[in-house]
Amino acid sequence: MGFPNIIIVGGGLNGLGCAKRLTEKGVPFTLITENIGGRVKMSPDGETNYGAYYITADCHTIMPYIKKMNLVHFAKAHFHQGKKQYRVYSFRMIKHIPAAIRLLIEIFRFRHHVQKIRKQAFHTAYRDLIESDPYLKKYYHQKAGVFIKQHGLENFTKEYLEQFLWAAYFTDPREVSTSIFLGVLLTLIVPSYSFVFQFDKLIAPFKKRITCDTVTEISRGRDKRFTLKTASGKSHRCDILVLATPMNITNTLVTPQKIKGGINVNYYHIRGKIKKKYDVKWYSFFPIKDEAVISREANGTYLYFYGRKDRIVHYFDSWEVITKDAWRPALFFLGDEYIDEQPEPNLFLANDHNVPSTEDAFINGHYVANLILKQL
Ligand SMILES: Cc1cc2nc3c(=O)[nH]c(=O)nc-3n(C[C@H](O)[C@H](O)[C@H](O)COP(=O)(O)OP(=O)(O)OC[C@H]3O[C@@H](n4cnc5c(N)ncnc54)[C@H](O)[C@@H]3O)c2cc1C
């Protein structure tokens, strides 16, 4: 049987999930990408994650490619408020116990719903699964600020959750959806790990199909076929196109769709001497107005993420920069728009816009491949 020409653009977990599924079904394709991993990005020494940092034990689809590193211990985290410093297990926590119990009940409920839809998401769009589940639908469209008020979690959020959550998505948690809020808090009830993603193992079966390049322009002929121009000056034609690029990029390449707002974040990876009051074993969380989080990595280096203001001198006495970079954007968390994964019969969009996370990106890539397979 002759197959149509298929091109996947983007080698993050969406593009790789799609490539893996097509390979399993013996369908040929070309994958054009700037890099492998996208927002799962390791430091040059292969020990520190600059993008996605944690996975939970519920991430069954990516787990075969994961080398687990350290178990997340919230007990080791330090919270800073001006001159004050406190830990999770402290007298301060006692007054929050009723709120914590109310929150834990919701997180367990949320997990049950997420686990159910993840099983179906290989063959059904996340949007359809969420919209047909009244619990998830409500929380996808409701801001976490409303949920926090309704569940009497304001004080608990102020003293503990907002600092930790800024570190997870770099904005005030009240501004994101309740589903994002609860999704990140799954780490409170499911064992979670820092990790090394073994991309070599994942791409081995289709490595020869990967081309390293940047797609700069896409046009269509009368025959509906796509022509892709790349930064290296090459031109590629295809019958079926999968754009597995983040939606801000996708919108520059094909007819734009309305998307959620992105959140930018900057980071330093440094070797250095941290100020004494921030010299802790693992994470230092700060009030959200400080827009900062510092993690002490297993090898003694530091990862410092910050929002608008670079305050490295405030936290460190001296430092040597290993890497300084930014994610622009890191995540699409502001708003509740969905994007359409198949805006045209031969154009597929595979990305983490509707549901973010490494596991969901990989599952979504499989879903898009299954849509294509149905058409062949
Ligand atoms: C700082 C940060 C922390 C995070 N923390 C976590 C976490 O702890 N746990 C978790 O589960 N998730 C986390 N995430 C989210 C997770 O990383 C993403 O949801 C997921 O990796 C998205 O995968 P993707 O394939 O959709 O997109 P991407 O990973 O962005 O992949 C897009 C791909 O497209 C390529 N590309 C872009 N433009 C072009 C072009 N013009 N031509 C060719 N190729 C192109 C890129 O090089 C890349 O390979 C985090 C993300 C960030 C940024």
The ligand as a Gaussian input file, in Angstrom:
#p B3LYP/6-31G(d) Opt

LIG

0 1
 C        9.969000      25.461000      33.041000
 C        8.976000      24.345000      32.775000
 C        8.639000      23.481000      33.802000
 C        7.756000      22.426000      33.568000
 N        7.526000      21.524000      34.568000
 C        6.837000      20.403000      34.296000
 C        6.809000      19.344000      35.240000
 O        7.444000      19.429000      36.311000
 N        6.101000      18.223000      34.931000
 C        5.454000      18.089000      33.736000
 O        4.835000      17.028000      33.490000
 N        5.464000      19.082000      32.809000
 C        6.153000      20.232000      33.058000
 N        6.258000      21.210000      32.098000
 C        5.414000      21.109000      30.881000
 C        5.967000      20.129000      29.862000
 O        7.345000      20.348000      29.694000
 C        5.247000      20.363000      28.536000
 O        3.837000      20.300000      28.739000
 C        5.606000      19.341000      27.460000
 O        6.974000      19.037000      27.486000
 C        5.190000      19.908000      26.110000
 O        5.587000      19.045000      25.050000
 P        5.254000      19.473000      23.538000
 O        5.807000      18.414000      22.676000
 O        3.803000      19.799000      23.407000
 O        6.024000      20.865000      23.303000
 P        7.579000      21.154000      23.318000
 O        8.255000      20.326000      24.325000
 O        7.710000      22.635000      23.425000
 O        8.098000      20.685000      21.899000
 C        8.001000      21.482000      20.744000
 C        9.055000      21.041000      19.748000
 O        8.911000      21.814000      18.570000
 C       10.207000      22.204000      18.111000
 N       10.030000      23.403000      17.278000
 C        9.511000      24.588000      17.642000
 N        9.471000      25.419000      16.582000
 C        9.986000      24.730000      15.547000
 C       10.195000      25.041000      14.185000
 N        9.839000      26.229000      13.678000
 N       10.752000      24.107000      13.389000
 C       11.094000      22.894000      13.871000
 N       10.888000      22.532000      15.151000
 C       10.352000      23.440000      15.978000
 C       10.971000      22.446000      19.388000
 O       12.349000      22.421000      19.141000
 C       10.486000      21.271000      20.226000
 O       11.257000      20.121000      19.956000
 C        7.142000      22.273000      32.288000
 C        7.478000      23.165000      31.265000
 C        8.394000      24.190000      31.494000
 C        8.788000      25.096000      30.374000

